[in-house]
Amino acid sequence: MIVKINPNDIPGARLHKLLLGSIAPRPIAFASTIDLAGNPNLAPFSFFNAFGINPTTLIFSPSRRGRDNTTKDTYNNIKEVPEVVINVVNFEMVHQASLASTEYPKGVNEFTKAGFTSLPSETIRPFRVKESPVQFECRVRDVIETSNLGGSANLVICEILMIHINDEILDDNGLPDPAKIKLVGRHGGDFYVKAFGDALFTVEKPVARLGIGIEQLPDSIKYSKILTGNDLGKLGNSENLPSAKDIENISRHPVVKNLLDQLEDNPSRLQQEIPILAKKWIEEGRVQDAFSLLMIGGE
Ligand SMILES: Cc1cc2nc3c(=O)[nH]c(=O)nc-3n(C[C@H](O)[C@H](O)[C@H](O)COP(=O)(O)O)c2cc1C
């Protein structure tokens, strides 16, 4: 059953939770700002992402509080000093970063409260978080207030002026290695996710080739009860249907030949076993072989 919700019909706090649990995982901007008097402030924000490189654009939102429609220190500081260091949050620092989200009164230094080391920036006044593996010094180009109502967003549009990276998290190409940077993301409720270890998997980029598309797959494959949407996605990313030669070659593969010989007199069983084997091969990354296998005796 699908539950339909008109966002105007439910309380704001519930709507907020619904969004947080549905739009996840979200990266976390650990935003360091400063007020005109020079008081530092540090707080995490998961309404955050990167949007472009020309100019580099990061956007995060220190929203208006739903309960009393007050604004947050980060937003107030940015209105006074339009500069921010966005530090990334990894697994080693996530509990401290969460502690820094405590609603301490204005002027309280969350670097001290949450036990972080402040480092001076090179191009702006707010401090960097030494413990964060990547720190972006940014100037604020614009702030878009979506309304003046409680719970509304304040989109802080930032341009990166300088990036500081701890080289221990880099791979051989000088790019962040997920296993080393160990980022975390924010989910709904109290949940976070680890963006490393078993959580990682790869999906081949379709831009490198012009896949034939799922609608071009023969019906026996497209409507198979054994193959999943992900399996079809991988097959549809192939550039061509397997040739007669590919199909002939795969039918000589020892495992396939054995299957064909064994089930020569049982075509309905064969029709089940072929997609089972093909699915296994797809999972092992042998998509082209699987595609050819699926075409044996097919259309
Ligand atoms: C992981 C995490 C993500 C958060 N994301 C947001 C967010 O995107 N927007 C927001 O307004 N508050 C967010 N919060 C809550 C703020 O961090 C919290 O209100 C904080 O006290 C604001 O600090 P400030 O008043 O010093 O700016 C988040 C808290 C945590 C722990």
Ligand as a Chemical Component Dictionary entry (heavy atoms), coordinates in Angstrom:
data_LIG
# 
_chem_comp.id                   LIG 
_chem_comp.type                 NON-POLYMER 
_chem_comp.pdbx_formal_charge   0 
_chem_comp.three_letter_code    LIG 
# 
loop_
_chem_comp_atom.comp_id 
_chem_comp_atom.atom_id 
_chem_comp_atom.alt_atom_id 
_chem_comp_atom.type_symbol 
_chem_comp_atom.charge 
_chem_comp_atom.model_Cartn_x 
_chem_comp_atom.model_Cartn_y 
_chem_comp_atom.model_Cartn_z 
_chem_comp_atom.pdbx_ordinal 
LIG C1  C1  C 0 24.648 15.569 12.133 1  
LIG C2  C2  C 0 23.798 16.770 12.354 2  
LIG C3  C3  C 0 23.257 17.436 11.266 3  
LIG C4  C4  C 0 22.497 18.594 11.450 4  
LIG N1  N1  N 0 22.012 19.236 10.352 5  
LIG C5  C5  C 0 21.349 20.394 10.485 6  
LIG C6  C6  C 0 20.920 21.128 9.343  7  
LIG O1  O1  O 0 21.143 20.721 8.189  8  
LIG N2  N2  N 0 20.270 22.294 9.529  9  
LIG C7  C7  C 0 20.049 22.794 10.775 10 
LIG O2  O2  O 0 19.476 23.886 10.892 11 
LIG N3  N3  N 0 20.448 22.140 11.883 12 
LIG C8  C8  C 0 21.111 20.960 11.771 13 
LIG N4  N4  N 0 21.558 20.293 12.874 14 
LIG C9  C9  C 0 21.351 20.913 14.190 15 
LIG C10 C10 C 0 22.379 22.008 14.443 16 
LIG O3  O3  O 0 23.686 21.477 14.443 17 
LIG C11 C11 C 0 22.085 22.642 15.814 18 
LIG O4  O4  O 0 20.866 23.331 15.770 19 
LIG C12 C12 C 0 23.199 23.537 16.308 20 
LIG O5  O5  O 0 22.995 23.851 17.654 21 
LIG C13 C13 C 0 23.262 24.838 15.549 22 
LIG O6  O6  O 0 24.355 25.531 16.075 23 
LIG P1  P1  P 0 24.553 27.091 16.028 24 
LIG O7  O7  O 0 23.361 27.728 16.730 25 
LIG O8  O8  O 0 25.840 27.276 16.754 26 
LIG O9  O9  O 0 24.614 27.483 14.600 27 
LIG C14 C14 C 0 22.264 19.106 12.744 28 
LIG C15 C15 C 0 22.778 18.408 13.849 29 
LIG C16 C16 C 0 23.537 17.260 13.657 30 
LIG C17 C17 C 0 24.088 16.540 14.838 31 
# 
loop_
_chem_comp_bond.comp_id 
_chem_comp_bond.atom_id_1 
_chem_comp_bond.atom_id_2 
_chem_comp_bond.value_order 
_chem_comp_bond.pdbx_ordinal 
LIG C1  C2  SING 1  
LIG C2  C3  SING 2  
LIG C2  C16 DOUB 3  
LIG C3  C4  DOUB 4  
LIG C4  N1  SING 5  
LIG C4  C14 SING 6  
LIG N1  C5  DOUB 7  
LIG C5  C6  SING 8  
LIG C5  C8  SING 9  
LIG C6  O1  DOUB 10 
LIG C6  N2  SING 11 
LIG N2  C7  SING 12 
LIG C7  O2  DOUB 13 
LIG C7  N3  SING 14 
LIG N3  C8  DOUB 15 
LIG C8  N4  SING 16 
LIG N4  C9  SING 17 
LIG N4  C14 SING 18 
LIG C9  C10 SING 19 
LIG C10 O3  SING 20 
LIG C10 C11 SING 21 
LIG C11 O4  SING 22 
LIG C11 C12 SING 23 
LIG C12 O5  SING 24 
LIG C12 C13 SING 25 
LIG C13 O6  SING 26 
LIG O6  P1  SING 27 
LIG P1  O7  DOUB 28 
LIG P1  O8  SING 29 
LIG P1  O9  SING 30 
LIG C14 C15 DOUB 31 
LIG C15 C16 SING 32 
LIG C16 C17 SING 33 
# 
